[in-house]
Amino acid sequence: MKKLYSNKLVILSLVLPGLLLFLFAILAPICLSVYYGFTDYSGMGTYNMIGFENYKTLLHDATFRIALRNSLYLAIGFVFIQHPLALITAAVLDKLGGRGENFFRCVYFIPNVISVAVIAYLWKFIYNPDFGLLNNLIKMFGGKGDINWFDSNTAIWAVLIVLIWHGFGWGMLIYYTGIKNIDPVLYEAAAIDGANQKTIFLRITLPLMKPVIQVNVTMAVISALKQMETVYLLTNGGPGNSTQFTANYLYQQAFKAFKYGYGNAIGVVFIIICLIATVVLNKIFEDRDEKAIKKLEKARRKGAVA
């Protein structure tokens, strides 16, 4: 086996497929986006190099700012609403055990295996102002039940609810898998010492889940930035761009407004924002880990002195 892995041809055959996939599926499209971002290309015919004009236009684009703001709202919803609930649900499922654990795990994940188109049209019916489930429930409790949920003032919140609900299953499953990988001996030792479930969760589960939380939160923030399909099918950014998101706006500019160069400029800025968000989140979690290590070192020194 050692001779096999020391053979350069074998190493090349193992590395080459992944390298080619990265070059042609990721790196090459990014390079082309950067190139077309400096042009006035419409997607057809000839084009001219216009330098940073697309990026200058983007700085003053009010719709793009709305799209970024909505992405920020969604990221906040993911991090502070969806993920805490997903983590708590995963911890409860882990303690549930038996058939109930398997049943509820499947139930929570069902929305993620249903087509996005089905999800979008399902929620359109729920939000329908005339015969929608939501307005009918309001009528049952004595309200008027005539709310237009896709009005310019409420549409963004209606879309955010759908997106947070739809992504709940993925977050829960990742946390559930992370909790399952924690050594049960730690829980048994804590229980013997008299720790209750709340203490076990805060002192054992949560600290050991930090790497999983870091990955999940980073993925959630990037997912918030690249939301497109559900938004497109629900509102297509309307009414009046009130539910516009970055990826959906990119699609509209590149393929509907025939501003392919401008759309690629949006794509480049989008990639930069995703990279910055990833670096910042990694830095935040690294700082917390460093602080925790320093606290442990101080505690050990105090114990040694004592």
C-alpha positions in Angstrom: 0.0 0.0 0.0 2.9 2.4 0.8 4.5 1.7 -2.6 1.1 2.3 -4.3 0.6 5.7 -2.6 4.3 6.7 -3.3 3.7 6.2 -7.0 3.4 9.6 -8.7 1.0 8.3 -11.4 -1.3 6.9 -8.7 -1.2 10.2 -6.8 -1.9 12.1 -10.0 -4.8 9.9 -11.0 -6.4 10.5 -7.5 -5.9 14.2 -7.5 -6.5 15.1 -11.1 -10.3 14.5 -11.2 -10.9 16.8 -8.3 -8.5 19.4 -9.6 -10.1 19.4 -13.0 -13.5 19.7 -11.4 -12.3 22.7 -9.4 -10.7 24.4 -12.4 -13.5 24.0 -14.8 -16.6 24.1 -12.5 -15.4 26.8 -10.0 -12.3 28.7 -10.9 -12.9 29.2 -14.6 -16.5 30.5 -14.2 -15.2 32.9 -11.5 -12.5 34.2 -13.8 -15.0 34.7 -16.6 -17.3 36.6 -14.3 -14.5 38.9 -13.3 -13.7 39.4 -17.0 -17.3 40.1 -18.1 -17.8 42.3 -15.1 -15.6 44.9 -16.9 -17.7 44.8 -20.1 -21.0 46.0 -21.3 -21.9 42.6 -22.7 -25.6 42.0 -23.1 -25.3 38.2 -23.5 -25.4 38.4 -27.3 -23.3 40.0 -30.0 -20.2 42.2 -29.5 -19.2 44.1 -26.4 -16.8 46.7 -25.2 -14.5 46.9 -22.2 -15.8 49.7 -19.9 -13.5 49.3 -16.9 -15.1 49.8 -13.5 -18.3 51.4 -14.8 -20.5 48.4 -13.7 -19.1 48.6 -10.2 -19.6 52.4 -10.0 -23.2 51.9 -11.1 -23.5 49.1 -8.4 -22.4 51.5 -5.7 -25.4 53.7 -6.4 -27.9 50.9 -7.2 -30.8 51.2 -4.6 -32.2 47.9 -5.6 -28.9 46.1 -4.9 -28.8 47.7 -1.4 -32.3 46.5 -0.8 -31.2 43.0 -1.8 -28.3 43.1 0.5 -30.5 44.4 3.4 -33.0 41.5 2.8 -30.1 39.0 2.8 -28.9 40.5 6.1 -32.4 40.1 7.6 -32.5 36.5 6.5 -29.0 35.8 7.8 -30.0 37.2 11.2 -33.2 35.1 11.1 -31.1 32.0 10.3 -28.5 32.6 13.1 -30.8 33.8 15.9 -34.1 32.1 15.2 -33.7 29.0 13.0 -30.4 27.6 14.4 -31.1 28.0 18.1 -34.4 26.2 17.6 -32.7 23.6 15.4 -30.0 22.9 18.0 -32.6 22.6 20.8 -34.8 20.3 18.7 -31.8 18.1 17.8 -30.9 17.8 21.5 -34.5 16.9 22.4 -34.6 14.3 19.6 -31.4 12.8 20.9 -32.9 12.3 24.3 -36.2 11.1 23.0 -34.9 7.8 21.6 -36.8 4.9 20.1 -39.4 5.2 17.3 -40.3 8.7 18.3 -36.8 9.9 17.6 -36.8 8.4 14.0 -40.4 9.6 13.3 -39.8 13.3 14.3 -36.4 13.4 12.6 -38.1 12.4 9.4 -41.0 14.8 9.9 -38.7 17.8 10.5 -36.7 17.0 7.4 -39.7 16.4 5.0 -39.7 20.1 3.7 -36.2 19.7 2.5 -37.0 16.7 0.3 -40.0 18.4 -1.3 -39.5 20.3 -4.5 -38.9 24.0 -4.1 -41.7 24.7 -6.6 -44.2 22.7 -4.5 -43.1 24.6 -1.3 -43.5 28.0 -3.0 -47.0 27.2 -4.3 -48.0 25.7 -1.0 -47.1 28.9 0.8 -48.8 31.0 -1.9 -52.0 29.2 -1.0 -51.4 29.6 2.7 -50.8 33.4 2.3 -53.7 33.8 -0.2 -55.8 36.8 1.0 -59.1 35.3 -0.1 -59.1 31.7 0.9 -55.6 31.2 2.5 -55.2 29.1 5.6 -53.6 31.9 7.5 -56.4 34.4 7.0 -59.0 31.6 7.8 -57.3 31.0 11.1 -57.4 34.7 11.9 -61.1 34.7 11.1 -61.6 31.7 13.5 -60.1 33.7 16.3 -62.4 36.7 15.6 -60.1 38.7 13.3 -61.1 40.1 9.9 -58.8 37.8 8.0 -58.3 40.0 5.0 -54.6 40.6 5.2 -52.6 40.8 2.0 -49.5 39.0 3.1 -47.6 40.0 -0.1 -48.2 43.7 0.4 -45.1 45.9 0.1 -45.0 46.3 3.9 -45.4 42.6 4.9 -44.1 40.7 1.9 -40.4 40.5 3.1 -41.5 39.1 6.4 -43.8 36.5 4.7 -40.8 35.4 2.5 -38.4 35.3 5.5 -40.8 33.0 7.4 -40.9 30.6 4.4 -37.2 30.5 4.0 -36.5 30.0 7.7 -39.1 27.3 7.9 -37.8 25.5 4.8 -34.2 25.4 5.9 -34.9 24.3 9.4 -34.5 20.5 8.6 -31.0 20.8 7.2 -29.8 22.8 10.3 -31.5 20.4 12.7 -30.0 17.3 10.9 -26.4 18.7 11.0 -26.8 19.5 14.7 -28.4 16.1 15.4 -25.4 14.4 13.7 -23.0 16.4 15.8 -24.7 15.6 19.0 -24.8 11.9 18.1 -21.0 12.0 17.8 -20.5 13.2 21.4 -19.3 10.4 23.7 -22.2 9.2 25.8 -19.8 8.5 28.7 -19.6 12.3 29.2 -23.3 12.5 29.7 -23.3 9.5 32.1 -20.5 11.0 34.2 -22.4 14.3 34.4 -25.6 12.5 35.4 -23.8 10.6 38.1 -22.4 13.9 39.4 -26.0 15.1 39.7 -26.2 17.5 36.7 -29.6 18.2 35.3 -30.5 18.3 31.6 -30.1 22.0 31.3 -26.6 21.9 32.9 -25.6 19.0 30.7 -26.7 20.9 27.6 -25.0 24.1 28.5 -21.8 22.6 30.0 -21.2 19.6 27.7 -23.3 19.6 24.5 -23.0 23.3 23.6 -19.2 23.6 24.1 -18.5 20.3 22.2 -20.8 21.5 19.4 -18.8 24.6 18.7 -17.1 23.3 15.5 -20.4 22.1 14.2 -22.1 25.4 15.1 -19.3 27.3 13.3 -19.8 25.3 10.1 -23.6 25.5 10.2 -23.7 29.2 10.9 -21.2 29.9 8.1 -23.3 27.9 5.7 -26.4 29.6 6.9 -25.0 33.1 6.2 -23.8 32.1 2.7 -27.2 30.5 2.1 -28.9 33.7 3.0 -26.9 35.6 0.5 -27.5 33.1 -2.4 -31.3 32.6 -1.9 -32.9 32.6 -5.3 -35.3 29.7 -6.3 -37.9 30.1 -3.5 -37.9 33.9 -3.8 -38.2 33.8 -7.5 -41.3 31.4 -7.3 -42.9 33.3 -4.4 -42.6 36.9 -5.4 -39.8 37.3 -8.0 -38.5 40.2 -5.8 -41.8 42.1 -5.8 -43.8 44.0 -5.1 -41.6 47.0 -6.0 -38.3 45.1 -5.2 -39.3 44.8 -1.5 -38.4 41.1 -1.4 -35.4 41.3 -3.7 -32.4 39.1 -2.9 -28.9 39.3 -4.3 -29.0 36.1 -6.4 -32.5 36.8 -7.7 -31.4 40.4 -8.7 -28.3 39.0 -10.4 -30.6 36.7 -12.5 -32.9 39.5 -13.4 -30.1 41.8 -14.6 -28.2 39.2 -16.5 -30.9 37.2 -18.2 -34.0 39.4 -18.2 -32.6 42.9 -18.5 -29.8 41.6 -20.8 -27.2 43.3 -18.8 -24.9 40.3 -18.7 -21.8 42.4 -17.8 -23.6 44.1 -14.9 -24.9 40.8 -13.7 -21.4 39.4 -13.6 -20.2 42.4 -11.6 -23.0 41.6 -9.1 -21.7 38.1 -9.0 -18.1 39.2 -8.3 -19.3 41.4 -5.5 -21.4 38.6 -4.2 -18.4 36.3 -4.1 -16.3 38.9 -2.2 -19.1 39.4 0.3 -19.3 35.6 0.9 -15.5 35.4 1.4 -15.6 38.3 3.8 -18.5 36.8 5.8 -16.6 33.4 6.0 -13.4 35.0 7.2 -15.2 37.2 9.8 -17.2 34.2 11.2 -14.1 32.1 11.4 -12.3 34.9 13.2 -15.2 35.3 15.7 -15.2 31.6 16.5 -11.4 31.5 16.7 -11.4 34.4 19.2 -13.9 32.7 21.4 -11.9 29.4 21.3 -8.8 31.4 22.2 -10.6 33.0 25.1 -11.8 29.7 26.4 -8.3 28.2 26.2 -6.9 31.2 28.1 -9.5 30.7 30.8 -8.7 27.0 31.1 -4.9 27.9 31.4 -5.6 30.4 34.1 -7.7 28.0 36.0 -5.0 25.3 35.8 -2.4 27.8 37.0 -4.5 28.8 40.0 -5.0 25.1 40.8 -1.2 24.5 40.6 -0.5 27.5 42.9 -3.1 26.3 45.4 
